Amino acid sequence: MNRNVVIGIIVVALIILAVIYLMPGTGPQTTETTPAPKTTEPATPPAAPAQPTTPAQPTTPAQPTTPAQPTTPAQPETPAQPATPQQPATPQ
C-alpha cells in the first residue's frame, strides 16, 4: 500500500469520528443526574392605573341611633296536665 493511501484512510477516519462526536445531542453523556430546575424571577405586578384626583367631600357626622327596646325573654310553656284516669264504673 502506498504511503499516501494510508494517510488518506487515517484522515477520513478522523473526519468521520469528528463528525459523529460533534453532532448535536449525540455527544458523550457527562452525568447521570437530571439537570436542576431553573429558578425564575417572580413576575412584576402591572402598574396601577392613575386615579383621577377628586376634591374631598366633607363628611357629616353620623346620626346617633336610638337603642333598640329590650325584649322580654319568652315565657316557658307550662307542661300540659296529664289526663286524670277515670275509674271504671262498678256494677251494682
Secondary structure, DSSP 8 states (H G I E B T S, - for coil): --HHHHHHHHHHHHHHHHHHHHSTT-S----SS-----------------------------------------------------------
